[in-house]
Amino acid sequence: MNALKILLMAVLICFINSDAGAQEQLQQFSIVPEPELVKVMPGNFIPNSATVISYEDKNSQLKFIADQLSAKLKSHTGGKLPLRTLPGVPGKNQIVFKLSDKLPGMGAEGYTLDINSSGIVITAKQPQGCFYGMQTLLQLLPVNHGDVVAIPALHIQDQPRFSWRGAMLDVSRHFFTVEQVKKYIDFLAAYKLNTFHWHLTDNQGWRIEIKKYPLLTSVGAWRKRSLIGHFEEQPERFDAVPHGGFYTQAEIKDIVAYAQQKYITVVPEIDLPGHCTSALAGYPELGCGENPGPFEVKDKWGVFDDVYCAGKENTFKFLEDVFTEVAALFPGKVIHIGGDECRKTNWKSCTYCQARMEKEGLKDEHELQGYFINRIAQILKAKNKRVIGWDEILEGKELATDAIVMSWRGTTGGVMAAKKHHDVVMTPTTYLYLDYYQGAPYLEPLTIDGFNTLERVYSYEPIPSELNGDEAKYIKGLQGNIWTEFIPDFNHLQYMAFPRLAALAEVAWSSPEKKNWERFKGKMEREYNRYEALGINYSKSAYQVGFEMVSGARTQKPQMVLKTQSYNPEIYYSLDGTDPDQKSIRYIGPFNVNPDAKIKAATFKNGVQIGKTTEYTVK
């Protein structure tokens, strides 16, 4: 072997060993969502009670971010770390936040994170970038507070793919307290989501104080009971417990300020022209006809004929007054007006609505809805706000040019809106409704409908293939929605949100080429440990065993494949209908099955069953 060959082999061995070492280090941590660039460096940084957090004093927000980090590190270092402004005393053992305009190609939310044995430096163009760099740093800490803190040396360069990275919470069907809403905002911030869509009004409850119309909350915030079965179930079943609540304007301001500290914009939703029975219960004159009502806050779920009258001027005066107070409470530029599932039944028989249609030259009730939406859009535009609504706002005459469309009935609405040069947020039920089943329905809590597993959420691509490059730029991002008809408490809400919120976050933040389902499953094992340490009631449905019949490669006889949505699962199964344990058959690959075999399977980790046992009878 000549000298050149020996040299090439030595280089190759070094490369393999180096790559193996890097892979070993990468397995020691997980970052969700996946960053744009991660370089593993030698060594680590170990913070201690003498560590100092430094920040540039030219921006007051950096001090607040530094203080948040100090509080987060308290349980790891034995106390809050001292803060110091830059330029300070140079030296080691510092965590530094700084701003720089010399980060080419990086937007306001981007950051770099550099970790070595001397300390940590987080650099960004804007404070929110530093905040997101801090979220990444927090994910590098040990899951358990008692563990030694050895943060791996890394260079990370990162920024989001989309500007709208959202999650919606419906508080109308079931009310959540101020503290619970703040906790939900914390969940979003940890995954670098930046938009909290707050569904505040619907048929089953009005949740925001409007001082000019006190009956909205004294009457509209309360229902006498709640449906406890599915709305398609007959006979209907109800509890006997009155339900309600609302947020005062002081509480609204408090929540909005809290979200701002996390760089989250709160987008309130005041639903119209349908989904408004809670408002009509207090102010029935806003309904159709001469003497509308009486109305009651709905005690069951579904879509109803009760809608705002589109022909009465006092309807628009009422809504203008409402939005005057709403606009003053929410500093964000966008307000959601619903616009979905508006039944036209009452409009068709209402003399006021028919007169409006004749006066405005509207050919049908769909155009009347378009008229309604555009009038509200003009009201909000006068208050320097933009309208966003569900994709039904595309109905009727041309939509206001600056209106944003939220595409929920699949992707068709989003495609149509983008082709008309409207900004779009994608939130199709088929991928991003987080109140749908996430495991075998017979093992899951009752939900409204649908089936969105962790893998299905992760697989979503927000840019529809029908759009060309110019049209695709109108897709501003995506959002996961949690409707709470069947989610009565915060514990249940966590179960529906986690772990799918992590998948949503990676779709929203990371570029498509950085997504990898197998790697994501591996990262989630560490995330599950983090959830447990934080006391989050997450779903273990990803560990449920699924069944797939295939034909044997050689014999073509029926074989069974077992699989989960977890990383490297340890599956045990039985063929006689007994519940599996670690004394049962361990799954190592497809196996032959006979007709009428009753297979039961479960996933185990460290000798403990994870998730519920699933079963399948061979036909």
N, C-alpha and C positions, 0 to 999 in steps of 0.2 A: 504494500500500500504506500503510495507516494505521499509526500508532505502535504500537498494540496488536499488530497482526500481526507487525511487525518485532521487537517484544520477544519474542513467543511463538516465532518462528523462531530467535532468538538463543539462547533457553533450550534449545530442542530440539537445536540444533547443539552447544551445550556438553554436553548430556546424552549425545549420541551419541559425541562425542570422549572424554568422561570414561569412558563404558562401554567404548569401544575400548581406552583406556589400561589400564583395569582388566583387561580380557581379556588384553591383551598381558602384563601383569605376572603374571596367574594362570598363563599358559603357561610361566613361568620356574621354576615349582616344582610339585611334586605332593605331596599328603598322603594317605597310605593308612593307615588307613581315613578316608573323607571326614568332616571335622568337621561339627558341628551348624551353626556359623556362622563364616564367614570374611569379613572386611572388608579390602579392600586400601587401604592408606594411602600417602601420598606419602613417598618417601625409602627409606632402608635403614639397617641398622646394620652396621658393619664392626668386628668384634672384633680385638684385637691383643694383643701381649704385655703391655700395660698394663691390659687388661681385668680387672676383679675380679668374682668370683662371690660374692654375698652370700646369707646364709640366716639365718632366725630360729633362734636357739639353744634355743628352748623345746621343740623336738622333734629328737632326735638323728638321726632318719631323714633329715631335710633335709640335714644335713651329709654323710651318705653319698651322697645323690643329687647334691649339688653336686660332690662329689669325683669321681663317675662322669662328670659332664659335663666337668669339667676334664680328665680323662684322654682323653675323646673329642675334645676341641678341641685337644689337644696337637699333632697333626699339621698343624693349620690355623694355629696361632698361634705355633709354634716352641717351645712348652714348656707345662707345666702351669700353668694360671692360678691365682693366689693366691685363697684362700678367706678370707672375712671374715664375722663375725656381725653381725646387725642388732640394734639400730640402730647403723650405722656412720657413717662420714663421708659426708654426702650429696654427690652429684655425678654426673657423667656416666660413661659407659663402664663400666656395671655390668650384670651378669645377676643378677637377684634371684629367690630362691625364698621365698615366704611363704604362711602359712596365714591363712584368714579364715572366720569363720562368717557373713559378710554376702554370701553368694552365693546369692540366692533361687532355689529350684527346682533346685539342683545337688546331686547325690549325692556319695558319698565318692570316686568315681573321676573326677569332673568337674574341669575346670580352665579358667582363662582364660589366654591368652597375648597379651601386648601388646608389640609391637616398634616402636620408633621410632629416630630417629637418635641418641638419647641412650643407649639401652640396651634391656634386655629384662626384663620382669616376668612371672613365672609364679605364679599365685595359685590355691589350691585349699582345700577344706575339710579334706582329709586328705593325708598325704604321698604316697599312691599317685596322687592327682590331679596332684601336682607331677611325679611320675615320668612319667606319660603326657604331660604338657605338654613334658617334656624329649624324649620320643621324637618328638613333632611337630617340635620345634626341630631335632633332628638330621636330620630329613628335609629341612629347609630349607637345609642346608649344601650346598656344591658336592659333586658326585659325586667329582671328582678332587681329591686333597689339594693339588695344586699350584695350583689355581685361586684367584683372589681371592675372599675370603669377604665377600659383600655380602648380608646376610640381609634380604629384603624387609620393609618395614614393614607389619604386619598387626595386626588385632584378631581373635582366635579365641576363641570360646566353645564348649566341647565337653564331651560326656559320652556314655557308652555306652548303647545300647538294651537290651542283655542283661547279666545279672550272671554268667552262665556262658559264657565264650568260650574254648573249649578245643581242644586237639589231642592225639591219642593216638599213642603210639609203642609198637610191639610189639618187645620185645627178647628174646622167647622164641625165635622162629623164627630170628632172627639177632641175635647179641649185639653191642652197641655199648659202647665204652669210656666211662669216666667223663667224659673230656674231650669226647667226641662228644655225650654226653647234655647236657652243659652248653652246648655249641654249639647244640644243638636248642632248649634253653631260651632262649638268646639270640635265636634266630629268632622265637620266640613273643613275647618281650618287645618286640621292635622293632615288631610289629604290634598291640601292646596286647592280646594274648591273655593271659588270667589263670589258666588251668587246664591243667596238664600231667597227662594221664591216662597212667600208666606201666603197661603190660601186662607183668607180671613173671613170670607162670607160665603154662605151657601144656604140651601133650603133648610138645613138642620141647625143653623145657628149663626148669629152675627157676632163677631168677636172683637170689634174695634169701637172704642168710644167715639161718638160723634156728638159734640156738645150741642149743636143746633137741633139735633133730633134724638132726644134722650130715650124715646121708646124703642129705638133700634137695639139698645142693650137691656133696658128694663123688661121689655117683652121679647125682642127678637133673639136674645142670647140664651134663651131657656126653652127646653122641650120637656114634655111631661114624662116621656119614657123613650126607650130605644129598641129598635129591632135587633134581636139577637140571633136570628137564623138568617139564611141567605134570602135575598129579596125575591128569589124565584121559588122559594119553599112555601108550600101550602099544607096546612093552614099556617098563617104567619105567627111568629112567636116574638113576644116582647118581654122586656124586664118591667119592673114596676118602680124604676128609680129615675126621678127627674135628673136631667143632665144639662149643664151649661157653664157659663163663665165668659168673661171678656177681659180685654186688656185696656186699662186706662191709658189716656194719652201720655201720662208720666211714665207708665211702664213701657209703652211703645218707644218713647225716646230713649229710655234706658237700654232696651234691647238693641235698638239701632246703633247707639253709641258703642255698645259692647261688640257688635259685629264689625263696626269700623275699626276697632282696635285689632281685629283679626283680618283686616283687608277684605271683608266680605260686604258686598252691597245687598241690602235688603230690598226685594221687589215685592210690594204688597199686591194682593189680588182682591179687587172688589168685583164680584161676578155680576154680569149683566149681559143681555136683557133677560135671560132666564136665570135659574138657580138663585132665586131671590125671595122665596117665600118668607124667610125670616124678616126681611124688610117689610114685606106686605102685611105681615102679622101686626106690626105696629102702625103702619101707615097704609091702610087698605085702599085709600083713594088713588094710590099709584097703580092699581090694577085696571084691567079693561072694563068698560061698561059704565053705566050711570051710577049704580050703587054696588060696586064690587065688594067681595068678601062676604062674611068674615073669613080671615085666614088664620091658620095656626102653624107655628113652627113645626116642620115635618118630623115625625118620629120614626120614619123608615127611609130607606135608601131608594134611589132611582131618579128618574127624570119626570117632571110634572108639567101640567099645563099652566101653572101660575107663573106669569111673566110680567115685567113692567109694561105698561101701556105705552106704545110708541106714538100714539096720537095726541096725548095730553102734554101741554107745555109744562105743567107742574112736575111731570116726570123728569124733564131735563133740568128744571130749576132745582129739584131735590138732589139730583146727581151732581150738579155743579157745586152745590153747597157741600155735599159729602166730599168731593174731590178737592175742594178748597182746603178742608181740614186735613185730608190725607196727604196732599202735596206738601203741606207745611211740616208734617211729621217725618217724611221720608226724603232725605236729601238726594237720593239717587235720581238719575235722569229718566228712569223707566217705571211706569205703573201698569200692572196687568189688569185688564178689564174682562177677562173670561171670554165671553162671546160664543161659548160652545153650547150645544144641545138645547137650543132655544126652540121649543115647540111653538108652532104658529097657529095652533087651534083657536085660541082666544082672539088673536089679531084678525082672523078671517071673519069673525062674527062681531067685531067691535066697530061701532060707527065712527069712533074717533080715529082708529087706525085706518079704516077705509077712506075716511076723508083726508087723512094725511097722505095716503098713497095717491089719491086723485090730485091733490094740490101739488105734490112734488113730481108727478109724472112717473110714478113707480109702477112697474107692470105686475109685480107679485110681492108676496110677503118676504121672499128672500131678498129682494131689493130694499124692502122696508128695513130688514135687519142691517143691510149695508148702510142705509141712511142713518140708522141709530148709532152704529159703530163710528161712523165718520163725524157725527155731531159730538160724540164724546171725545174723539180724537182732537177736534178743534178746541174743546173746552180745556183739555190737558195741554195742548200746544200753547195756549195763552198763559199757562202756568209754567212754561218752559219744561214740559215733560213730554216724553214719547210714549205712545201706546204700544203695548204688546198684548197679543191675544191668541187663543187657540186657533187652529187653522180654519175654523168656520168663519172667521172674520174676512176671509177672501170671498164670501158669498156676496151676491148683489153687485151694485155698481163699483166702480174703481175705488180701491182702498187708498186711504191717505198715504202719500208717498213715503213718509217717515215711519210708518207703522211697522212693527216687528211681528213676524209670524212664528208661532210655536207649533211645530208640526207633530201632532200626537196620533192622528189616525193613519199610521204608517208613515211613509215618506212622500206621498203624493203632494200634500199641501206644501211641504218644504221645497220640493222641486218646482212647483207652480210659482211659489212666492219668489224664489231665487231667479227664475227666468223673467220675472217682472221687476227684478232689482230691489226686492224687499230684503232686509236683513232677516235671517232665519236662525232659530234655535231648534235643534232636532231633539225630539223626545218621544219617539214612537213607542206605542204600547208593547209591541212585539219584542223589544229589547230593553227598554229603560223604565218600565213600570215596576218599581221595587215592592209594590204591594201584591204582586202575583206570586203564585206558588214557586218555591225554589227547590223543591224536592218532590218525592212521590206524594201526591195529594192525600192519600190515605194515612200518611204519617205526619202531615203538616197541619198547622192551625187553619181554620176556615179563612178563605180569602174571597175576593170578589170574582176572580176569573183568572185565566191565563197561566203561563208557565215560563218563567224566566230564571234559569239556573245561573250560577256564577259564570260558567263557561259561555253561556249565551250572551250575558251582559258584556263580557270581555271581548267577544267576537265582533261586536258592533263596529262598523265603519261609518262615521257621520257624514262623509261626503258622498252623496248619491252618484252612482255611475252615469246617470243621465245628464249630469251637468258638465259643461265644458269649463275650461280654466277660468274664464272671466266670470261665469255664473257661480262657480264654486266659492269665490271669495265672499259671497253673501252668506255662506254658512258660518255663523259666528261662534258656534259651539253646540253644546248638548247639555241635557239635564235629566236627572233621575227623579221620578215622582213617587211620593208615598201618600196615597189616599187612605183615610183612616176609618172607613165604614166598619171594618172588621179588626181595627187595631185600637182597643179600648184603653191601653195604658202604655207608659213609657218603656216598661220592660219588653212588651210585645213590639213596640216600635224599634227597639234596638235589634231584636231578632230579625225583623224584616230588612233593616238597613245594612247589617253586617252579616257576611263579608262583602256583599255586592257593592257597597259604597266604594270599596277599594278597587274593584274592577272598573267601575264607572270613572274613578279618578284617573286611572292609567289610560283609559280611552281618551279622556278629555285633555290630559297633559302631554302624554308621550307621543312621539311621531310613530307612524305605523311600523317603520322598520325596527323600532326599539321594542315593540311588543313581541312577546314570546310566551305562549300559553304554558309550556312546560316549566319555563323559568318562573313564571308568575305563580304557579302552583307551589313551587319550592319556596318562594318568598312568603307565601301565605302561611306556611307552617310557623314561621317566626311571628307573623301577624296574629295568628290564633293565640300564641303564647302571650303576646302583648295584650290582646283583648282580655284574657283571663286575669292578667296582673292588674288591669284597670277595672275589673269587675263589669265588663261589658257582656251583656247577654246575647252573644252572637249565635247564629244558626250553624249547626254542624251538618247541614244537609249535603255539603260537598263530599262528606265521607260516606253518604248512602251508596250502596252498591247497586249499579244498574245491570241489566241483563240484555244480552244480544245474541240471538240465534244466528249461527253461520254454518256453512257447509265445510266439512273437513277438507283440507288441501289435497289429501291423497284419496281418502275413501269416499268423500262427498256425503258422508253421513252427518246428521245434525250434531253440532257441537255448540257449547255454551261459552260465551265470553263474558267475564265479569270485569267491571270497570267502575271507577269513581272519578270525581273531579278533585281529588287530593293527590299529593305528591308521593310517589313510591308507596302505595297503600299495602298494608299487610291484611289480606282478606282471608277469612275462614268461612267455609260453607258446609252445609249438610244436604243430603239427598233424600232424607226420610221425614222431613217436616219438623225435625227438632231444632231448637234454637242453637245456633253455632256458638262455640267458644274456641279457645286455643287448643283444645283437644280434638277439634273437628278437622276436616280436610283443609289444608292450606292451599290457596289458589296459586298456581304457578303458570297457568296458561289454559287455552281452550280445552274443554273435556267433553267426552261423549255423554249424551243424555238419552234416556229412554222416554217414550210417551208416558204421560201422567206423573212423571217425577216431580216432586214438590221440593224446590230448591229454596233454602234460606241462607242468607249471606250477611256478613257484617264486617266492618273494618276495625282493626285493633291497633293500638299504639302503646308501647311500653307495658303490655299485658292488660291494658284496659280497653274495653270496647268504646269506640268513638262513633257517635251517631247511632241511628236506630237500625234494627234488623229489617231487611227487605226480603220479599219472597216472590217466587215465580213458579207457576205450575206449567209444565211442558204440555202443550196440546198435541 
